[in-house]
């Protein structure tokens, strides 16, 4: 069964945020990290995966992305800090990811 993900990237702890949706989280984060994910994430150096949620249906993932994008910034920060209070880079925890943490 295919999975879909809504995710949030950050430039740093409480830094610039990017909300996206994908059917391949590892691949998509790697694109952002290499500078091919989006002009916005490249420009603002937004590479740290700080939150994600998995869905079975693409429609649910897209709706979650749209909802989060409409939220005030404080709500987004609270969502991240509820699950990831230290703002750790979650990319290395993904299955198949090399140890490429940005947590110096």
C-alpha positions as CSV (number, residue, x, y, z in Angstrom):
1,X,0.0,0.0,0.0
2,X,1.3,3.4,-0.9
3,X,1.8,6.1,1.7
4,X,1.6,9.9,1.5
5,X,3.2,12.4,3.8
6,X,2.6,15.9,4.9
7,X,5.8,17.4,6.2
8,X,7.4,20.5,7.7
9,X,11.0,21.6,7.0
10,X,12.7,24.3,9.0
11,X,15.9,26.4,8.4
12,X,16.7,26.2,12.1
13,X,15.0,26.0,15.5
14,X,11.9,28.2,15.2
15,X,13.3,29.4,11.8
16,X,11.7,29.7,8.4
17,X,9.2,26.9,7.7
18,X,8.1,25.1,4.6
19,X,5.0,22.8,4.5
20,X,4.7,20.2,1.8
21,X,3.2,16.9,0.7
22,X,4.7,13.9,-1.1
23,X,4.4,10.2,-1.8
24,X,8.2,9.7,-1.2
25,X,9.4,11.5,1.9
26,X,13.0,10.3,1.8
27,X,13.3,11.3,-1.9
28,X,11.6,14.6,-1.4
29,X,13.7,15.7,1.6
30,X,16.8,14.7,-0.4
31,X,15.7,17.0,-3.2
32,X,15.2,19.9,-0.8
33,X,18.7,19.2,0.7
34,X,20.3,19.1,-2.7
35,X,18.7,22.4,-3.8
36,X,16.3,20.9,-6.3
37,X,13.2,20.7,-4.0
38,X,12.0,24.2,-4.5
39,X,13.4,27.7,-5.0
40,X,12.0,28.8,-1.6
41,X,13.8,26.0,0.4
42,X,17.0,26.6,-1.6
43,X,16.9,30.4,-1.1
44,X,16.2,30.2,2.6
45,X,18.3,27.1,3.3
46,X,15.3,25.1,4.6
47,X,16.6,21.5,4.9
48,X,15.8,20.2,8.4
49,X,12.8,17.8,8.5
50,X,11.2,18.7,11.8
51,X,7.7,17.1,11.5
52,X,5.8,14.7,9.3
53,X,2.6,12.7,9.3
54,X,1.8,9.6,7.2
55,X,-1.5,9.1,5.4
56,X,-3.0,6.2,3.4
57,X,-5.0,8.5,1.1
58,X,-3.5,11.4,-1.0
59,X,-6.6,13.5,-0.4
60,X,-6.1,13.4,3.3
61,X,-2.4,14.4,3.0
62,X,-3.2,17.3,0.7
63,X,-6.0,18.5,3.0
64,X,-3.7,18.4,6.0
65,X,-1.1,20.4,4.1
66,X,-3.7,23.0,3.2
67,X,-4.9,23.2,6.7
68,X,-1.5,23.7,8.2
69,X,-0.6,26.3,5.6
70,X,-3.6,28.3,6.8
71,X,-2.6,28.2,10.4
72,X,-0.9,31.1,12.2
73,X,2.8,30.6,12.7
74,X,2.4,29.9,16.4
75,X,0.2,26.9,15.8
76,X,2.8,25.4,13.4
77,X,5.5,25.9,16.0
78,X,3.3,24.2,18.6
79,X,2.6,21.3,16.3
80,X,6.4,20.8,15.8
81,X,7.3,21.2,19.4
82,X,4.6,18.8,20.6
83,X,6.2,15.9,18.8
84,X,9.8,17.2,18.4
85,X,10.5,19.7,21.2
86,X,14.3,19.8,20.5
87,X,13.7,20.5,16.8
88,X,15.9,17.5,15.8
89,X,16.4,16.7,12.2
90,X,14.2,13.7,11.6
91,X,15.7,12.9,8.2
92,X,18.3,10.4,9.6
93,X,15.4,8.4,11.2
94,X,13.7,7.7,7.9
95,X,14.2,4.2,6.6
96,X,17.0,4.2,4.0
97,X,18.4,7.5,5.0
98,X,22.1,8.0,5.3
99,X,23.3,9.6,8.6
100,X,23.1,13.1,7.2
101,X,21.8,15.0,10.3
102,X,22.0,18.7,10.3
103,X,22.2,18.7,14.2
104,X,25.8,19.7,14.4
